[in-house]
Amino acid sequence: MMNTNFLLSVVQSSTPIEHMGYWSLLPTIVVIILAIYSKKTFESLLLGAIVGFVLLKQELFFKAFTSSLLGVMNDEVIGWVILVCGLFGSLIHLLVKSGGAMAFADYVSKYIKSKKGALVITWLLGLSIFIDDYLNALTVGSSMKKVTDKFKVSREMLAYIVDSTAAPVCVLVPFSTWAIYVSGLLETQGMAPQGEGLQAYLSAIPYFVYGWVAFLIVPLVAMGIIPAFGPMKKAEKRAQEGQLAPNNSEAISLSLSATNNDYPSNLLHFVLPIIVLITATIVFDTDALMGVITAISFTVIYYTVAKVMTVTSAMKEVFEGLKSMVYALGIIIMSFVLKDVNEALGLTQFIIDMVSPWMSKALLPAIAFTALALITFATGSFWGTYAISLPIMIPLSQSLGVDPWLSIGAVVSAGAFGSHACFYGDTTVLSSSASGCNNIAHVMTQLPYALLAGGISTLIYLILGFIA
């Protein structure tokens, strides 16, 4: 995900603000209702943000909106996100145009004989790319699309599996960007000595209930043990009839047009750049930006030496890939504007104040998970929520006699749920883009499975609250 050291310094400096009561909920409610009705994400975010600025500034709302948009575009974190996502589009476009992505799909297809096999392999590939949720979503979705298309898997099902191996899996692995970020917070909160945050993080992993539950549900769905239900059932029926992608998927889909036909596709044209991408990301302290820049540089040089493309044609494809990410980036940018509005309205503080009277030793883990899951779903802020809530939850759990690692587990699980389920969460948008699926269609088909995992997680936290 983001550059962990920089973002950690940013969120640590933030302070809670007063809220506007139930009015704080209005922009998010507008976004959700409009998104469900119109099936359009960007427009829904735009209107929700404007409603929020009207509440805050009334007749000066347009100026406030413009200032927020400029502030978002000037923010170093947002700049990092735009560069990473845009350059991932460039890398993927290079892999496709070289024929490497097709060679990978053809190679994998030799060993896959059924729809269930295609879905399970997609899940396993997602588990293997656990370093970063952006890297996971964009790589797995784009590389497995041709394979799942062969077996008439709906793009909604592909997007669900891709999204489910992003944040829910990243939190379970102590070497991911999520783990590094939370480890830094644990050190600042005195839960670990300086430099030993990752070791402390290991103590909380067993309590990341949502990550474990969401992780285990996917193969059950892939193998048909849990049958497709709700909107997903309709999507799968439509795919079997020949329409793989839902309507209005073209704008957000990564463009995977015809490959370079002058040279035969070669598996190495896909595998080597991906190996460089993953290796460089690890070497540069799990910084996905450094990883993708290194991978693109290597790929352009490699393709030139291998005479797959000229330098000029390779750079042309780099810019074509950037163009294919514009709509997805627009959604992500507007989601940050909405996040600004929610913070100004005090949405997070409002929800915390609402649930605080219900806190007790037995109920704390379940209430913390449920309340913070609602916050992350509504705001699209996952790491920011961690920075706000962990300094509250850790001393609260200690004062009530609750195992602090259980409370930390509930907080981290809530962020994983939000990233998985939020309409406009960055990984949700990128999973939709890589899978070639309308974002709202992806969310509406995935949400019942996320809620199933969330309900099971809440029950487990309730049990743990009474027995721990």
Disulfide bonds with the S-S distance in Angstrom:
none
